[in-house]
Amino acid sequence: MFFFEETADSAANFGYLLRQQITQQEFTEMAWQSIVSSPEVAKESKHQIVETEHLMKSLLEQRNGLARRIFSKAGVDNTRLLDATEKFIQRQPKVVYPKHSSRMFIPN
């Protein structure tokens, strides 16, 4: 069993990691395209915050991407995984801005 013991050093290191800037050079071109397109996936789904499922969808939509190859090697059906990801995204609360209003409306 693994336990994470939080110490002053680990908290400081975590804070340091959070402050780091993510740069394009740290990723493959296709991975970066997925990161950059994730906000658009969230917007299309009427979500205010980009979540991991938006990145997952972006990665799975790349037909020749590394993520699909990894999932395939693990025996995962990419089409089913993409469908399940899309269904999960669609079940999440949406943010709607009514016409002529600056107020946000969150439908049930």
N, C-alpha and C positions, 0 to 999 in steps of 0.2 A: 504494500500500500504506500502511496506517495503522499506526503504532506508538504505543503508549501508554508514555510515559516517566514512570515513577514518581519523583516528587520528594517532598521533605518537605512541600511545600505540598499536593500532590495527596493524599498519605496523610492529612494533617490534615483536608482537606476531606472525604475519604471517611469518616473517623472521625466527623466532625461530622454527616454525612448519616445514618450508622447510629444516632446518638444521638437523632435527631429523632423526635418522637411523630407518628404518623399520626392525623389527625383526620377525623371524618366530613365536615366542611365542605369537605375537599379533593376530594370525590368526588360524582358524581351519586347519587341515591337508589338506583338499581338497581345501580350499581357497588358501593356500600357494602353492599347486601344480599348481593352475591356474596362480598365479603370476609368478612363476618360468617358466612356459611353455609359457607365453605370448611372450617373445623374440623369441622363436622358431616359433610361429605363424607369427610374423612379418617377420622373415627371410624367411619362406616358401612363403610368399606373396611378397617377394622382397622389403620389406620396411626397411628403414634405422632406423626409430624411432618406438619404441613401443608406441602405442596409446591405448586409452580406448577400442576401438573396438576389438583389439587383446585380451585384458583381457576378454571382453564380450564373444568372441568366445570360449575362454578357459573355462570359467565358464559354458556356455551352452552345451559344449561337455561332461560335467560330468553328465551322465544320472541320478545319484542319488544325485546330488548336491543340496545345499540349494537354489542357484539362480533359478534353474528350478522349485523347489517347490514353491518359492515365486511368480514367474511369473505365474505358474499354478493357484495358489490361487487368483491371480489378474485377471484371465480369459484370460491370454495370451497363445497362441499356441506356445510352445517352438520350435517346428520344423520349423514353419514359421518364428519365430524370429531368429533362427540360420541361416536359408536360407537368410533372409534379411541382417543379419550381414555379412555373407560371401560375398554376392553381393556388399555390401557397401565397404568391404575391397578390393575386386577385382577392383573396380572403382578408387581406389586411385593410385596416381602416383607411379611407380615402379623404383627402382634403379637397373641398370644392369651394371655389370663389364665385358666388352668385354675380350675375351681370350687374353693373353699375353699383358695386359695393366694394368697399375695402375690407369688409369683415369676412372672416373665414367661417365656413360651415363644414362640420364634420358629420356626414350622414351615419345612421346606425348600421 
